[in-house]
Amino acid sequence: MKKFSFVYITVSNKKEAKRVSEMLVSEKLAACCNIFKIDSIYRWKGKIEKSGEYGIFRKNEKEFSRENNKKGKGNSFLFCALRYFF
């Protein structure tokens, strides 16, 4: 059985989500990306804040390696907020 992974990425807007997803797929860093709207509620500097952002599920058959992470450097998103391996 092949292992596959999901990596959860958040970005500030849909345009950025599409740019990141296209880069990941074109660079073969993802087999597929799913983009979805998120309503976030969080604590910032002692206050409860609410904002909208976009999430990306990056899916691939192999674990996200350090080499792949280096390819993503210089972009304004995080690769490893949440990762599941099956």
PAFIBA-236554 format. One record per residue (C-alpha): residue in three letters; x, y, z; residue number from 1. Coordinates in nm, 3 decimals. Layout:
% residues N
PT   r      xx      yy      zz   k
PT Ala       X       Y       Z NUM
...
//
This chain:
% residues 86
PT   r      xx      yy      zz   k
PT Met   0.000   0.000   0.000   1
PT Lys   0.134   0.342  -0.096   2
PT Lys   0.158   0.615   0.164   3
PT Phe   0.007   0.950   0.090   4
PT Ser   0.000   1.280   0.273   5
PT Phe  -0.217   1.585   0.322   6
PT Val  -0.059   1.918   0.410   7
PT Tyr  -0.280   2.204   0.526   8
PT Ile  -0.176   2.552   0.406   9
PT Thr  -0.347   2.886   0.474  10
PT Val  -0.319   3.205   0.270  11
PT Ser  -0.491   3.542   0.282  12
PT Asn  -0.692   3.539  -0.042  13
PT Lys  -0.819   3.326  -0.331  14
PT Lys  -0.569   3.468  -0.582  15
PT Glu  -0.280   3.362  -0.358  16
PT Ala  -0.440   3.019  -0.303  17
PT Lys  -0.459   2.963  -0.680  18
PT Arg  -0.101   3.085  -0.732  19
PT Val   0.035   2.859  -0.458  20
PT Ser  -0.166   2.558  -0.579  21
PT Glu  -0.057   2.603  -0.939  22
PT Met   0.308   2.633  -0.830  23
PT Leu   0.286   2.319  -0.616  24
PT Val   0.131   2.110  -0.894  25
PT Ser   0.355   2.247  -1.172  26
PT Glu   0.671   2.187  -0.963  27
PT Lys   0.547   1.833  -0.884  28
PT Leu   0.530   1.918  -0.515  29
PT Ala   0.163   1.811  -0.511  30
PT Ala  -0.045   1.567  -0.708  31
PT Cys  -0.356   1.775  -0.636  32
PT Cys  -0.458   2.081  -0.435  33
PT Asn  -0.804   2.164  -0.297  34
PT Ile  -0.886   2.530  -0.227  35
PT Phe  -1.157   2.635   0.019  36
PT Lys  -1.282   2.946   0.202  37
PT Ile  -1.227   2.968   0.578  38
PT Asp  -1.382   3.192   0.842  39
PT Ser  -1.122   3.216   1.122  40
PT Ile  -1.169   3.319   1.483  41
PT Tyr  -0.854   3.363   1.687  42
PT Arg  -0.696   3.553   1.974  43
PT Trp  -0.448   3.826   1.879  44
PT Lys  -0.285   4.063   2.130  45
PT Gly  -0.547   3.984   2.393  46
PT Lys  -0.850   4.037   2.166  47
PT Ile  -1.075   3.798   1.979  48
PT Glu  -1.038   3.859   1.605  49
PT Lys  -1.237   3.732   1.306  50
PT Ser  -1.117   3.719   0.949  51
PT Gly  -1.153   3.532   0.625  52
PT Glu  -0.875   3.339   0.458  53
PT Tyr  -0.832   3.048   0.219  54
PT Gly  -0.712   2.698   0.292  55
PT Ile  -0.532   2.458   0.063  56
PT Phe  -0.508   2.081   0.108  57
PT Arg  -0.194   1.967  -0.073  58
PT Lys  -0.217   1.595  -0.156  59
PT Asn   0.062   1.368  -0.268  60
PT Glu   0.165   1.001  -0.265  61
PT Lys   0.488   1.065  -0.079  62
PT Glu   0.596   1.244   0.235  63
PT Phe   0.677   1.611   0.197  64
PT Ser   1.058   1.616   0.208  65
PT Arg   1.307   1.881   0.317  66
PT Glu   1.409   1.922  -0.049  67
PT Asn   1.048   1.998  -0.141  68
PT Asn   1.027   2.244   0.148  69
PT Lys   1.335   2.428   0.013  70
PT Lys   1.161   2.467  -0.325  71
PT Gly   0.874   2.641  -0.145  72
PT Lys   1.096   2.891   0.039  73
PT Gly   1.048   3.249  -0.071  74
PT Asn   0.671   3.208  -0.091  75
PT Ser   0.447   3.371   0.167  76
PT Phe   0.281   3.055   0.295  77
PT Leu   0.354   2.774   0.539  78
PT Phe   0.366   2.412   0.428  79
PT Cys   0.340   2.233   0.759  80
PT Ala   0.053   2.373   0.965  81
PT Leu  -0.110   2.029   0.970  82
PT Arg   0.008   1.706   0.814  83
PT Tyr  -0.153   1.360   0.801  84
PT Phe   0.021   1.050   0.669  85
PT Phe  -0.170   0.735   0.575  86
//
